[in-house]
Amino acid sequence: MLDTKKTEVAKTVGSRIRNIRQSKGLTIEQLAFEVGIEYTQLSRIERGRINTSIFQLFLICKALNISFSEISDDLTEVML
Protein backbone atom coordinates (compact mmCIF):
# COMPACT_ATOMS: atom_id res chain seq x y z
CA MET A 1 0.00 0.00 0.00
CA LEU A 2 2.82 2.43 0.79
CA ASP A 3 4.37 1.81 -2.64
CA THR A 4 1.04 2.67 -4.24
CA LYS A 5 0.88 5.94 -2.31
CA LYS A 6 4.48 6.75 -3.22
CA THR A 7 3.61 6.25 -6.89
CA GLU A 8 0.49 8.42 -6.58
CA VAL A 9 2.49 11.25 -5.00
CA ALA A 10 5.17 11.03 -7.71
CA LYS A 11 2.52 11.10 -10.46
CA THR A 12 0.71 14.04 -8.86
CA VAL A 13 3.88 16.10 -8.48
CA GLY A 14 5.05 15.18 -11.97
CA SER A 15 1.72 16.13 -13.50
CA ARG A 16 1.82 19.49 -11.75
CA ILE A 17 5.32 20.15 -13.05
CA ARG A 18 4.27 19.22 -16.60
CA ASN A 19 1.16 21.42 -16.48
CA ILE A 20 3.10 24.43 -15.18
CA ARG A 21 5.89 23.89 -17.71
CA GLN A 22 3.41 23.73 -20.56
CA SER A 23 1.45 26.76 -19.32
CA LYS A 24 4.71 28.73 -19.44
CA GLY A 25 5.31 27.60 -23.02
CA LEU A 26 8.48 25.66 -22.22
CA THR A 27 9.51 22.44 -23.88
CA ILE A 28 10.75 19.59 -21.76
CA GLU A 29 14.19 20.12 -23.29
CA GLN A 30 14.23 23.81 -22.34
CA LEU A 31 13.28 23.14 -18.72
CA ALA A 32 15.74 20.27 -18.42
CA PHE A 33 18.51 22.54 -19.71
CA GLU A 34 17.62 25.22 -17.16
CA VAL A 35 17.62 22.66 -14.34
CA GLY A 36 20.82 20.99 -15.55
CA ILE A 37 19.45 17.49 -16.06
CA GLU A 38 18.80 15.26 -19.05
CA TYR A 39 15.39 15.74 -20.63
CA THR A 40 14.79 12.00 -20.29
CA GLN A 41 15.15 12.30 -16.52
CA LEU A 42 12.71 15.22 -16.44
CA SER A 43 10.32 13.18 -18.57
CA ARG A 44 10.44 10.34 -16.03
CA ILE A 45 9.80 12.85 -13.22
CA GLU A 46 6.82 14.34 -15.04
CA ARG A 47 5.33 10.90 -15.68
CA GLY A 48 5.84 9.86 -12.06
CA ARG A 49 8.16 7.04 -13.08
CA ILE A 50 10.90 8.05 -10.65
CA ASN A 51 11.05 9.77 -7.31
CA THR A 52 13.49 12.61 -7.30
CA SER A 53 15.18 14.47 -4.51
CA ILE A 54 13.77 17.51 -2.77
CA PHE A 55 16.80 19.43 -4.06
CA GLN A 56 15.98 18.46 -7.65
CA LEU A 57 12.38 19.58 -7.12
CA PHE A 58 13.67 22.86 -5.70
CA LEU A 59 15.76 23.40 -8.84
CA ILE A 60 12.76 22.65 -11.06
CA CYS A 61 10.65 25.15 -9.12
CA LYS A 62 13.38 27.76 -9.37
CA ALA A 63 13.66 27.25 -13.13
CA LEU A 64 9.87 27.55 -13.46
CA ASN A 65 9.90 30.62 -11.20
CA ILE A 66 7.31 29.12 -8.85
CA SER A 67 7.20 28.36 -5.16
CA PHE A 68 7.74 24.82 -3.94
CA SER A 69 4.20 24.85 -2.54
CA GLU A 70 2.76 25.07 -6.07
CA ILE A 71 3.80 21.47 -6.67
CA SER A 72 3.55 20.19 -3.10
CA ASP A 73 0.29 21.65 -1.78
CA ASP A 74 -2.46 19.19 -0.92
CA LEU A 75 -0.28 16.08 -1.24
CA THR A 76 -1.71 14.94 2.08
CA GLU A 77 -4.97 14.29 0.27
CA VAL A 78 -3.18 11.89 -2.06
CA MET A 79 -1.99 9.94 0.95
CA LEU A 80 -5.50 9.43 2.36
N, C-alpha and C positions, 0 to 999 in steps of 0.2 A: 504494500500500500504506500509506503514512503517513497519508493521509486516512482510510482505513478504520480504522486504529488510533485516530486522533483521535476519530472518531465512536464507536468502542467505549468509549473512556475517558469521553466525555461522557455516553453512555447509562448506563454503570455508575454514575458519580457521581450523575447525575440520579435513577436508580432508588433509590439509597441514600437520597438526600434525601427522596424521596417516601415510602419505607417508614418512615423515622424520623418524618416529619411525621404520617403517618397513625397510627402507633403512639402518638403523643402526643395524638391526638384533635384535631389542628388542621386546619382547612380550608386550601386553597391561598390563599384570600383573607386569612385571619388571618395566615399566615406572611408573605405578601407585605407586608402592612401593617407587621408588626414589622420587616421588613428595610428597608422604604422603597422598594419597587419595585412595578411594576404586576403584578397576578396573572398577566397573560398572559405576561410575561417569565419569571416563576417557572415557569409551565407549560412553556414552551419549554426551560428548564433541566432540569426534571424528566424531560422526554421525550428529552433529549439532542439537541435540535434546534439549540441554540446552545452555543458555548463561552463561559463567563463568566470574569471575572477572579478571581484568587486573593482579592482583597479582597472581592468579592461573595460568594464561597464562605465566607470568614471571617465575614461578617455573617450569612449563613444559619446557620452553625454556632452563632454566638453566640445568635441568636434561638431556635434549637432547644435551646440549653444542652447542646451536645455538643462534643467535641474535634474538631479538624480531621481527626485520624487516623481518626475513625469513618467519614468518607466517602472518605478517600484511601488507607487501608491496602490493600495487595495489588494496587494498580493496575499494578504491574510485571508481574503475571501476565497482565493484559489485553494488555500490549504484546508478549508472547511469541508 
